[in-house]
Amino acid sequence: MKVRKKGVVILPKAVRVEVGIGDGSVMELETRKEYLVLRPVRVKLVEISAKSAAELVRRIKREEKKLEERKVAEAFDVKVRR
């Protein structure tokens, strides 16, 4: 395989068929030292109640806030107290 302009890599058809990659598939890329790991993202739709969705959003926002606090603390070499 060859890397083309703008980093484009064309996967052989046999590989795409084997792992179920089609036109418009969403892929996840991970780096491991000198290796690249490319995986198709499998989307699964689920139905949840509005109450559950609201709670999930609250939890995500709390986790995002904690992560941001850690980033700031690391940037300024400060310990975060809870």
N, C-alpha and C positions, 0 to 999 in steps of 0.2 A: 504494500500500500504506500501511497505517496501523499504527503501533505501539500495541498494546493494553495492558491492565493487565499488570503484571509483565514488560513488555518482549516480549510475545508478538507475533510477526509471522507472518501466514498467507501461505504461498507459493501462488500460483495453481496450479491443477491442471495446466495446460499446461506450466508451468515444471517442476513435479515430475516429470511424465512425460518431458519432454525430457532431463532430466539423470539420470533413474533413481532418484529419491528415493521411497521408500515408507514406510509406517507403521513406525516403529521404526528408521529409518535413522540412522546416526551421522554427524554433521556436524562439520566443522572450521571455526572462525571465525578470520579473520585481519584485523587492522586495518592499513590503509595510509593514513596521514594522515587525510583526511576520508572515506575509503571503507571499506566492509566487504566482505570476500571470504568467501563461504560455499561450502564444497566438501564433497561427500559423501566419507566415508572408506570406501575399499574394503578389506575385510578378506580376507586370503588365508591360508588355513591351510596349514602345512607340517609335515612330520614330520622330527624330528631325533633323533639318538641322545642317550642320557642324558649321555654324556661331552661331547658338543657343547653340550648345554643347560647343563651345569655350567660349562663354560668361558665361555659367553656371560654367565651370571650373574656370574661373577668379573669379567669385563671391564666389565660395567655398573656393578658396585659400585665398581671402581677409578675409572671416569669420574665417578660420583656423588661420590666422595670428593674428587676433584680440583676439581669444580665447587663443592662446599661450601667447600673451602679458599680458592678464589678469592673466593667471596662474603664470607667472613670477612675476608680480606685487604683487599678493597675497602672493607668497612664500617669497618675500622680504619686504612685507608690504609697498609697494610704490603705489602712485596713478598714473594711466595712464592718460596723457593729450592728447586731440585730438584737 
